[in-house]
Amino acid sequence: MHDDMAGIYEIRVQGGGANHRLFCLLERNADDLGGPAIICLGGLTKPVRSAATPRDYKRIRQYVNEFRKRRTVYR
């Protein structure tokens, strides 16, 4: 991703007439996690050819900030 979402990776799947997104961080040197890890932050489903809302992206950025601060995410 880019701009204020830089460093966050997005997995995209299309099915059932909708787009599904999973947002992740890649941690290469995560000794506290037992080595390299993929941290799944959250996801969303949206209609095909529609944009995610700014609120969706804000929520993911909040999860990133919380993970980087606490090494976990509470919802």
C-alpha positions, 0 to 999 in steps of 0.5 A, spaced: 500 500 500 502 507 499 501 514 503 499 513 510 498 505 509 505 504 507 508 498 510 501 495 510 500 489 506 493 487 503 491 480 501 485 481 496 480 475 494 474 476 490 468 472 490 460 472 491 459 479 488 464 482 493 471 484 494 474 481 500 481 485 503 485 482 509 490 487 512 497 485 514 504 487 517 510 483 515 515 482 521 521 479 519 525 479 526 520 478 531 523 474 536 517 475 541 513 472 536 518 466 535 521 468 528 518 472 522 511 473 522 505 475 518 500 479 523 493 479 520 490 486 523 483 486 520 479 486 514 473 488 510 468 486 505 466 491 500 462 491 493 466 490 487 468 496 484 467 500 490 472 504 495 473 502 502 471 508 506 476 512 510 474 509 516 476 502 514 483 505 513 483 509 519 481 502 523 487 498 520 492 504 522 489 504 529 491 497 529 498 498 526 499 503 532 497 499 537 501 492 535 507 496 534 506 499 541 503 493 545 505 487 540 498 485 540 491 488 538 485 488 542 478 490 539 
